[in-house]
Amino acid sequence: NNFEFLLNHHKRKINSIYGTIVNFNLFNPYELAQLLDENCIDVVVNTVALASVDQCELQNELANLLNAKLPVLIARACRLSDTKLIHISTDHFYGFENKLFTEEDSLNLLNSYAATKYAGEQGVLEEYPLALVCRTNFFGIGPSYKPSFSDKILNNLRSKIPIALFNDVFFTPLVASNLARCAYALVD
């Protein structure tokens, strides 16, 4: 209720009750900077990513484009227009050790997803040192065409269908609404 949103979409058209859908070229930082200025945008939240670990391995060039190169262009647009930037990254950098990690821990870039997301972080901070990089893992309700991991678990529980999970994965995700609150507080 406190914000107005401009949303861009990729290949799938979306309808949103949360904001206005606009079409702009994310790959042109000058066009994006102009859009930010014209609409008096205060904060950009970059959630663009190729987030499927398997797809990143199969389509490394696309992963590099979306996870490493595009965030730098968005950061450039934000720097040019003096707009705050929150870049959503990943916590997929630390390997298999079952412990809580800190920013000071050594990275273990296990795959193309991790490598391209890390390159994106570094590029964003090099282009726009004032950007906020959120290294996180989050969950929430997925779109109707693609249920999220948590949706699948809840649907199986509600339907009393057994589900095979895992015992060799350790992570500490945030519910998406808490991530939004935390990111807003950090920008403030």
Secondary structure, 3 states (H helix, E strand, C coil): CCCCCEECCCCCCCCCCCCEECCCCCCCHHHHHHHHHHCCCCEEEECCCCCCHHHHHHCHHHHHHHHHHHHHHHHHHHHHHCCEEEEECCCCCECCCCCCCCCCCCCECCCHHHHHHHHHHHHHHHHCCCCEEECCCEECCCCCCCCCHHHHHHHHHHHCCCCCCCCCCCCCCEEHHHHHHHHHHHHC
